[in-house]
Each structure stands twice: as C-alpha cells, then as structure tokens.
Amino acid sequence: MTDPRHTHMAARTIAAAALGRDPGPMTTAPSSSHHVFAGSDVVLKLIDTDGHTRLNREIALAPHLPPGLAAPLLDSGVHRLGTRNVRYACYARVPGTAPGMGLPGADSTTARVLAEQAVQRLLSLHAWKPTGHVAQLLKEPLDHGGFTSREALVTEVDALAALDGRGAVPRSLLDGLAAIAESAPHHALTNVPVHADCHWDNWLAHDRAVTALLDFEWARFGTPADDWLFLVRFSGPHMETVLDVVARATRTPVESLRSDCEVREAAHLASDLRAALQHPDEQPKLLTDRIRSLEELVVGRYWWRGPRRDRMTPTDSLAEH
C-alpha cells in the first residue's frame, strides 16, 4: 500500500467523515491482511481494492448480523489514496480488548466465564436465518480450507503428499493426516451461518464480559463444529474447560466434539501446508508453524490427550510406534 503516513492521514479523514468530528488520536493495530487504525470511538480497516475481497463480504453482512453480536458498522466505501483506491470499513469501537490466543493470563474461572459467553453468542449466530442476498452471499464459495467431505480431505492430503517432493513434511505425519482423513465423515453439513475464524484474537472482552465478535470476513454457511474448532483449539491450557463448556451448552458428547474438531483441524492444516509448499517465499514461517501443529495433532494426539479420552483414535497406532 502507499506510504504509511499517507495511509494514516486517510484513516483520519475517513473516520472524521463517519463520526462527523475529529476522531482524535488514532493508533495502528496488528493485522496480517489489513491496515487497521483505532481511535477512542472508532476502528477503521483499510485494504487495497485489488487485494482480497473478504472485507466486502464483512461489510455486506454487518447490517444483518444478530443484534449485539459484532461492532456496529458506521461507514464503508472506497477512498482514493495517492494513485490507488482502498476499500474501507469504519466501525464503532466496542469496549474491551482481545483475550488473545491461548487466553494468556486467564485463570480457569475466567476462561470458563468467557467461553460460556462466547458460546452463547455463537449459538445466536448459528440460529440466525439469513434470507435473500445475504443468504446468497453466505453460500458463495470461499477457499476456507475447512472440512467439506471425506473425499475432498483425502484428495487434499494426497495432493499434499505428491507436492512434497523434498520431504519437508515428515512421512509419519502425512500418514497420520491420511488416517484422520480416511475415517472422516462422508459429508459436512452447510446449513447454519458460521464465523469460521472465531479464535480468541477475534473477540473483545471487558471485565470478564464478552462485548463483541470481530472479523466476519470468512463467514459462510457451515456446521457449528466449524466454530467450535477455533474456540477450543486456541484456548491454550484451558482447552478442556472450553471443550466442556461447548459440550454442555450444545448437549453434545465430548467424544463427538473431539472427533469433529480433529477432522476440521486436519483439513485446515492440509490446506495451509499445501499453500506453504506452493508459495514458500510468501510466508516462510507458515510451513514450520503448520508442521509443528501437525505434530501436535498426530503424534501428540491433541484432541485425545485430555482426561476424558477413552477410545482409540485414527492416529493412535501411528503414535504408539
């Protein structure tokens, strides 16, 4: 994008127009795909119009989401920045900060309280019945890397193995991934709206009260497990606590949740690893990070190492060799 100083000036101009007054000091916020600026009353996301189109999806969904779920959208559009156009979305700032990946600093009680509130918000999203153009938007295909069917996952793992000619991914890990794929359900439902990226960096909380769910760029029709994966997997040492909260709230057996989340994590990892091998220079850390996660999934039997584990999983035989 253009000079950061010009981007900051554009952010202030856009925020002032949305608020009808000077936005005051605005600071940059971390983001892997956007320029994000935050003021005391406003948060602004910017991206080049020739970049990905997921922000368009978020903007179109914002006015129709269940009340109180997300930050209110104040304004959106296209702004001329130097010789380029940028797409922007301007939101009212909601009180709170992100609990963060792994819920750092949270004790078990806080983790349970936050998880209970997050689950209720996700249940309201899953119960939402979008119609018309909003429903059509959620049906549009996305390269989300999630689980769609056993056949698709087997094909993805086979493609990953064929692509990995240099053996960057240990064969034992690919075999474990294939075992999970072979035992996956034949098909995944796509009958409820899901956020599909609801890890703890995308929530806001204030005084142990969840205040908003952010970043609906990956929202689509799916199945609730597509969200439970992100909520549970990124709860760090509180994984078992959050898994229990989800199981109780949804009246789902814990073992079923473990299986559903395991196969979905496998699908995401297979997709990410393929992307990392195809484009090694774009995200050099991606391959290393995903291999480490795959080792946790296959060798560490991440979803089955808790106190409730009471049956063999597809990767047990591999891990015990």
C-alpha positions in Angstrom: 0.0 0.0 0.0 1.0 3.7 -0.1 3.3 5.5 2.3 2.2 4.6 5.9 2.0 8.3 6.7 -0.5 8.9 3.9 -2.5 5.8 5.0 -2.7 7.2 8.5 -3.9 10.5 7.2 -6.5 8.8 5.0 -7.7 6.9 8.0 -8.2 10.1 10.0 -10.1 11.7 7.1 -12.4 8.7 6.7 -13.0 8.4 10.5 -13.8 12.1 10.8 -16.4 11.8 8.0 -18.0 8.8 9.7 -18.1 10.4 13.1 -18.9 13.9 12.0 -16.0 15.2 14.1 -12.3 14.9 14.6 -11.6 11.3 15.7 -8.7 12.2 18.0 -5.5 10.2 18.2 -5.5 7.0 16.1 -3.0 4.2 16.5 -2.2 1.3 14.3 -3.4 -2.2 15.4 -1.8 -5.5 14.4 -3.3 -7.3 11.3 -2.0 -9.8 8.9 -4.0 -8.6 5.9 -5.2 -5.0 6.5 -4.2 -1.7 7.8 -6.1 -1.2 11.0 -6.4 2.1 12.9 -8.1 2.5 16.3 -9.3 5.7 18.0 -11.2 6.2 21.2 -14.6 5.8 19.4 -13.8 4.2 16.1 -11.9 1.4 14.4 -11.0 1.5 10.7 -9.9 -1.3 8.4 -8.2 -0.5 5.0 -7.1 -2.7 2.1 -6.2 -2.1 -1.5 -9.2 -2.7 -3.7 -7.0 -5.1 -5.8 -6.3 -7.2 -2.7 -8.6 -9.9 -1.5 -12.4 -9.2 -1.4 -13.2 -10.6 2.0 -13.7 -7.2 3.5 -16.5 -6.7 1.0 -18.2 -9.8 2.5 -17.8 -8.5 6.0 -19.3 -5.1 5.0 -22.3 -6.7 3.3 -23.0 -8.9 6.3 -22.6 -6.3 9.0 -26.1 -4.6 8.9 -27.8 -8.0 9.0 -26.0 -9.9 11.8 -27.9 -10.8 15.0 -28.1 -7.7 17.3 -25.3 -7.2 19.7 -23.0 -9.8 18.1 -20.5 -7.6 16.3 -19.2 -4.0 16.4 -21.7 -1.6 14.6 -20.6 -0.6 11.1 -20.6 3.3 10.8 -19.5 3.7 7.2 -17.8 1.8 4.3 -16.7 2.6 0.8 -13.8 3.3 -1.5 -11.3 6.1 -0.8 -8.7 7.4 -3.3 -5.2 7.2 -1.7 -2.5 8.5 -4.0 -2.7 6.6 -7.2 -4.7 3.7 -5.8 -8.1 3.0 -4.4 -8.6 1.5 -0.9 -11.6 -0.3 0.4 -12.5 0.8 4.0 -14.9 -0.3 6.8 -15.4 2.0 9.7 -16.8 0.6 13.0 -17.8 2.0 16.3 -15.2 1.0 18.9 -16.6 -1.5 21.4 -15.3 -1.6 24.9 -12.7 -4.3 25.7 -9.6 -5.9 24.4 -9.0 -9.3 22.8 -8.4 -12.1 25.3 -5.7 -13.4 23.0 -4.6 -16.7 21.5 -4.3 -19.3 24.3 -6.1 -17.0 26.7 -2.8 -15.8 28.3 -3.1 -14.7 31.9 -6.6 -16.1 32.3 -7.3 -18.4 35.2 -9.7 -21.4 34.8 -12.7 -19.5 36.2 -12.2 -16.6 33.8 -11.7 -19.0 30.9 -15.0 -20.7 31.7 -16.9 -17.4 32.1 -15.5 -16.1 28.8 -16.2 -19.4 27.0 -19.8 -19.5 28.2 -20.5 -16.1 26.9 -18.7 -16.7 23.6 -20.6 -20.0 23.1 -23.9 -18.2 23.6 -23.0 -15.5 21.1 -22.0 -18.2 18.6 -25.3 -20.0 19.2 -27.1 -16.8 18.3 -25.2 -16.7 15.1 -25.9 -20.4 14.3 -29.7 -19.7 15.0 -29.8 -16.8 12.6 -31.9 -17.3 9.5 -30.5 -15.1 6.8 -32.5 -14.7 3.6 -32.3 -13.1 0.2 -29.0 -11.6 -0.9 -27.4 -12.2 2.5 -28.1 -15.9 2.3 -26.7 -16.0 -1.3 -23.6 -14.2 0.0 -23.0 -16.9 2.7 -23.4 -19.6 0.0 -20.7 -18.1 -2.2 -17.6 -20.4 -2.3 -14.6 -19.5 -0.2 -11.2 -21.1 -0.2 -11.6 -21.5 3.6 -9.5 -24.7 4.0 -12.2 -26.3 6.2 -13.7 -29.7 6.1 -16.3 -30.4 3.4 -16.2 -34.2 2.9 -14.1 -37.3 3.3 -13.4 -37.4 -0.4 -12.2 -33.8 -0.5 -9.9 -34.2 2.5 -8.4 -37.5 1.2 -7.8 -35.7 -2.1 -6.2 -32.7 -0.3 -3.9 -35.0 1.7 -2.9 -37.0 -1.4 -2.1 -33.7 -3.3 0.0 -32.5 -0.3 2.0 -35.7 -0.3 2.5 -35.5 -4.1 3.6 -31.9 -3.8 6.1 -32.5 -1.0 8.8 -34.0 -3.3 11.6 -32.9 -1.0 10.1 -34.5 2.1 9.6 -31.2 4.0 6.7 -32.8 5.9 7.8 -36.0 7.7 6.2 -39.1 6.2 4.9 -40.2 9.5 2.9 -37.0 9.9 1.5 -37.3 6.4 0.4 -40.9 7.2 -1.3 -39.7 10.4 -3.1 -37.0 8.4 -4.2 -39.6 5.9 -5.5 -41.8 8.7 -7.7 -39.0 10.0 -8.9 -38.2 6.5 -9.9 -41.9 5.8 -12.0 -42.0 9.0 -13.7 -38.6 8.5 -17.5 -38.3 7.9 -18.6 -38.7 4.3 -20.0 -35.1 4.2 -20.2 -32.0 6.2 -23.5 -30.0 6.6 -23.7 -26.4 5.4 -26.9 -25.4 7.0 -26.1 -22.7 9.6 -24.2 -19.4 9.4 -20.7 -19.8 11.0 -18.0 -17.3 11.7 -15.2 -19.8 10.8 -12.4 -17.8 12.4 -13.5 -17.2 16.0 -10.2 -17.7 17.8 -9.7 -15.5 20.9 -7.9 -12.8 18.9 -11.2 -12.0 17.2 -13.2 -11.5 20.4 -13.4 -8.4 22.7 -14.0 -8.7 26.4 -14.2 -6.2 29.3 -14.1 -7.1 33.0 -14.7 -10.8 32.1 -17.7 -9.8 29.9 -17.6 -10.6 26.2 -18.5 -7.5 24.3 -18.1 -8.4 20.6 -17.1 -10.8 17.9 -15.0 -9.3 15.2 -13.8 -10.0 11.6 -16.6 -11.7 9.7 -14.6 -12.0 6.5 -14.7 -15.8 6.5 -18.4 -16.1 7.5 -20.3 -18.7 5.4 -22.8 -21.5 5.7 -21.3 -24.4 7.5 -21.8 -26.5 10.6 -21.4 -25.4 14.3 -18.2 -27.5 14.6 -16.5 -25.1 12.2 -16.7 -22.6 15.0 -16.1 -24.9 18.0 -12.8 -25.8 16.5 -11.4 -22.3 16.6 -12.9 -21.5 20.1 -11.5 -24.7 21.7 -8.2 -25.1 19.8 -6.9 -21.7 20.7 -7.8 -21.8 24.4 -4.2 -22.9 25.4 -4.1 -24.6 28.8 -7.9 -24.1 29.1 -8.7 -26.3 26.1 -10.5 -29.0 28.3 -12.5 -26.3 30.1 -13.7 -24.7 26.9 -14.5 -28.1 25.3 -16.6 -28.9 28.4 -18.4 -25.6 28.1 -19.3 -26.3 24.4 -20.4 -29.8 25.2 -22.7 -28.7 28.0 -24.2 -25.8 26.0 -24.8 -27.8 22.9 -25.6 -31.1 24.7 -23.1 -32.9 22.5 -21.0 -35.8 23.7 -17.4 -34.7 24.3 -16.1 -37.5 22.2 -18.1 -36.4 19.2 -16.8 -32.8 19.6 -13.2 -34.1 19.8 -13.7 -36.1 16.5 -15.4 -33.1 14.8 -12.7 -30.7 15.8 -9.9 -33.1 14.9 -11.0 -33.7 11.3 -11.5 -29.9 10.8 -8.1 -29.1 12.2 -6.7 -31.8 9.8 -8.4 -30.1 6.9 -7.1 -26.6 7.7 -3.5 -27.9 8.2 -3.6 -29.8 5.0 -4.7 -26.7 3.1 -2.2 -24.5 4.8 0.7 -26.9 4.2 -0.1 -27.2 0.6 -0.2 -23.4 0.3 3.1 -23.1 2.1 4.8 -25.6 -0.2 3.4 -24.0 -3.3 4.5 -20.5 -2.3 7.5 -20.9 0.0 8.7 -17.3 -0.3 5.4 -15.6 0.6 5.0 -16.8 4.2 8.3 -18.5 5.2 7.2 -19.3 8.8 3.9 -20.9 7.7 5.4 -24.2 6.8 7.4 -24.5 10.1 4.4 -23.5 12.2 2.0 -25.9 10.5 4.4 -28.8 10.7 4.6 -28.2 14.4 0.8 -28.1 14.7 0.5 -31.3 12.6 2.9 -33.0 15.0 0.7 -31.9 17.9 -2.3 -33.3 16.1 -0.8 -36.6 15.0 1.9 -37.6 17.4 0.7 -35.6 20.4 -2.9 -36.7 19.7 -4.0 -33.2 20.7 -7.7 -33.8 20.7 -7.5 -37.1 22.7 -4.9 -36.4 25.3 -7.3 -35.0 27.9 -8.7 -36.7 31.0 -11.8 -37.8 29.1 -10.0 -39.7 26.4 -11.5 -43.2 26.5 -11.2 -44.6 23.0 -8.7 -45.2 20.3 -8.3 -42.6 17.6 -7.2 -43.0 14.0 -3.7 -41.9 14.8 -3.2 -43.9 18.0 -1.4 -46.8 16.2 0.9 -44.4 14.5 1.8 -42.5 17.6 2.5 -45.7 19.6 5.1 -47.0 17.1 
